[in-house]
Amino acid sequence: VDRAAHLVDQLLGMARLEPTARQAAFTKLSLDALVKDTVAEFSAQAEARDIDLGVGECQSLAINGQSDSLRMMLGNLIDNAVRYTPSGGRVDVELREQDGMALLSVSDNGPGIPAHERERVFERFQRLAGANIPGSGLGLAIVRQVVELHGGSVALGDTPGGGLKVTLIFHLY
């Protein structure tokens, strides 16, 4: 039931991001408050899996955006990181300004995503071969859709010692 409810939430989220449904107004929003609130929402899930979820550097930054879609985007990234990171692992969320842009990153020490698979995982319903973690294959497709809606970019990279680092770049307000 939980997996079905999650799938329905993901599909509804994607529907809200379709071009004809992009009615929500963009407003100035505090990206650092969004980061802290979203990490707090996932703290119980992380604690239940013995994962150290935390906020590292978190500068006070604002962007012009849709709060609900950005919250869904960051929630998908944190949820993925917590689900794929082994027990005893670590997930860090950071926000900083660089060259007039907001850089938001979610890093973990899970299995990561092989470089040759990184573009494919942004497609709808795509999952890594052999992934034994339940999921719909929509999370990263939603992330890319939200980032593009906000005129930003997303990149996947490695973390030192193994794991995945997702970096999102947005224009500051």
Secondary structure per residue as TSV (DSSP state, phi and psi in degrees):
chain	resnum	aa	ss	phi	psi
A	1	V	-	360.0	-41.9
A	2	D	H	-62.1	-42.3
A	3	R	H	-65.0	-39.6
A	4	A	H	-65.7	-41.7
A	5	A	H	-64.3	-39.9
A	6	H	H	-64.3	-42.5
A	7	L	H	-61.6	-44.1
A	8	V	H	-61.9	-42.8
A	9	D	H	-60.6	-41.9
A	10	Q	H	-64.3	-44.9
A	11	L	H	-64.6	-41.2
A	12	L	H	-64.1	-39.8
A	13	G	H	-61.2	-42.8
A	14	M	H	-64.8	-40.6
A	15	A	H	-61.6	-37.8
A	16	R	H	-67.5	-19.0
A	17	L	H	-95.4	-5.8
A	18	E	S	-62.7	150.4
A	19	P	G	-51.9	-38.8
A	20	T	G	-75.4	-14.9
A	21	A	G	-103.4	6.6
A	22	R	-	-83.3	55.5
A	23	Q	-	-86.3	-23.4
A	24	A	S	-61.2	135.3
A	25	A	-	-75.2	147.0
A	26	F	-	-84.7	137.2
A	27	T	E	-136.8	163.4
A	28	K	E	-68.9	127.7
A	29	L	E	-138.2	150.7
A	30	S	E	-81.7	108.5
A	31	L	H	-69.1	-34.2
A	32	D	H	-66.5	-38.3
A	33	A	H	-66.1	-39.3
A	34	L	H	-61.8	-42.5
A	35	V	H	-60.9	-51.2
A	36	K	H	-63.0	-42.8
A	37	D	H	-64.4	-43.4
A	38	T	H	-69.2	-40.5
A	39	V	H	-61.2	-42.5
A	40	A	H	-60.3	-37.9
A	41	E	H	-61.9	-29.9
A	42	F	T	-99.7	2.9
A	43	S	H	-65.1	-38.9
A	44	A	H	-66.7	-41.2
A	45	Q	H	-61.7	-43.2
A	46	A	H	-66.8	-44.3
A	47	E	H	-61.7	-39.3
A	48	A	H	-62.9	-25.9
A	49	R	T	-100.9	8.4
A	50	D	T	57.4	47.7
A	51	I	-	-116.2	132.8
A	52	D	E	-82.6	98.5
A	53	L	E	-101.6	126.1
A	54	G	E	-154.9	169.7
A	55	V	E	-104.7	122.9
A	56	G	E	-87.3	-131.4
A	57	E	E	-58.7	130.8
A	58	C	E	-145.4	88.2
A	59	Q	-	-74.9	153.3
A	60	S	-	-78.2	104.5
A	61	L	-	-133.2	146.6
A	62	A	E	-123.3	145.0
A	63	I	E	-132.6	167.9
A	64	N	E	-94.6	115.1
A	65	G	E	-164.4	-178.2
A	66	Q	-	-102.1	112.1
A	67	S	H	-56.0	-46.7
A	68	D	H	-63.3	-43.7
A	69	S	H	-70.1	-37.6
A	70	L	H	-66.6	-37.9
A	71	R	H	-63.8	-42.6
A	72	M	H	-62.9	-43.3
A	73	M	H	-60.1	-51.6
A	74	L	H	-66.6	-37.1
A	75	G	H	-60.9	-41.0
A	76	N	H	-61.8	-42.3
A	77	L	H	-65.8	-44.6
A	78	I	H	-68.1	-42.2
A	79	D	H	-58.7	-47.0
A	80	N	H	-59.3	-47.1
A	81	A	H	-61.1	-43.7
A	82	V	H	-67.6	-41.0
A	83	R	H	-69.2	-34.6
A	84	Y	H	-91.8	-14.7
A	85	T	S	-81.1	131.9
A	86	P	-	-68.7	157.5
A	87	S	T	-51.8	137.0
A	88	G	T	87.0	-0.2
A	89	G	-	-83.4	-167.8
A	90	R	E	-141.1	139.6
A	91	V	E	-130.8	125.6
A	92	D	E	-121.5	137.5
A	93	V	E	-117.9	130.6
A	94	E	E	-134.2	151.4
A	95	L	E	-139.8	125.8
A	96	R	E	-149.6	161.8
A	97	E	E	-97.0	136.8
A	98	Q	E	-146.4	123.4
A	99	D	T	53.0	41.4
A	100	G	T	75.6	14.1
A	101	M	E	-123.6	153.9
A	102	A	E	-90.7	124.6
A	103	L	E	-109.7	116.6
A	104	L	E	-113.3	126.2
A	105	S	E	-131.2	146.2
A	106	V	E	-124.0	119.2
A	107	S	E	-120.8	145.2
A	108	D	E	-141.5	172.0
A	109	N	-	-116.3	38.6
A	110	G	S	-82.0	-157.7
A	111	P	-	-74.6	-15.5
A	112	G	-	73.4	-174.9
A	113	I	-	-128.8	124.2
A	114	P	-	-56.1	143.6
A	115	A	G	-53.4	-39.2
A	116	H	G	-73.3	-10.2
A	117	E	G	-102.6	-7.6
A	118	R	T	-64.7	-34.9
A	119	E	T	-75.3	-37.8
A	120	R	G	-64.3	-32.1
A	121	V	G	-69.3	-10.4
A	122	F	G	-86.1	-5.7
A	123	E	S	-82.7	148.3
A	124	R	T	-61.2	138.3
A	125	F	T	64.3	18.1
A	126	Q	-	-95.5	133.6
A	127	R	-	-132.6	157.1
A	128	L	-	-70.0	142.1
A	129	A	T	-61.1	134.5
A	130	G	T	80.9	2.4
A	131	A	-	-67.3	121.0
A	132	N	-	-101.1	9.7
A	133	I	S	-91.3	128.6
A	134	P	-	-62.8	143.3
A	135	G	-	-179.5	167.7
A	136	S	-	-98.5	-16.6
A	137	G	S	80.0	19.4
A	138	L	-	-108.7	-18.2
A	139	G	H	-55.0	-52.7
A	140	L	H	-75.1	-25.6
A	141	A	H	-64.6	-40.3
A	142	I	H	-66.4	-42.0
A	143	V	H	-56.6	-50.8
A	144	R	H	-61.9	-41.4
A	145	Q	H	-61.9	-42.3
A	146	V	H	-67.3	-44.2
A	147	V	H	-60.6	-45.4
A	148	E	H	-65.7	-37.1
A	149	L	H	-58.5	-32.2
A	150	H	T	-95.6	10.1
A	151	G	T	70.3	23.4
A	152	G	-	-104.7	-167.6
A	153	S	E	-140.0	159.9
A	154	V	E	-133.9	141.1
A	155	A	E	-138.9	144.3
A	156	L	E	-108.2	137.2
A	157	G	E	-146.2	-177.4
A	158	D	E	-96.0	153.9
A	159	T	-	-103.8	152.5
A	160	P	T	-57.2	131.3
A	161	G	T	84.7	5.0
A	162	G	S	102.4	152.1
A	163	G	-	119.2	-177.6
A	164	L	E	-119.3	141.6
A	165	K	E	-124.7	120.2
A	166	V	E	-103.8	123.7
A	167	T	E	-116.6	125.7
A	168	L	E	-111.5	138.3
A	169	I	E	-123.7	128.1
A	170	F	E	-130.1	153.0
A	171	H	E	-73.5	136.9
A	172	L	-	-73.1	157.7
A	173	Y	-	-70.2	360.0
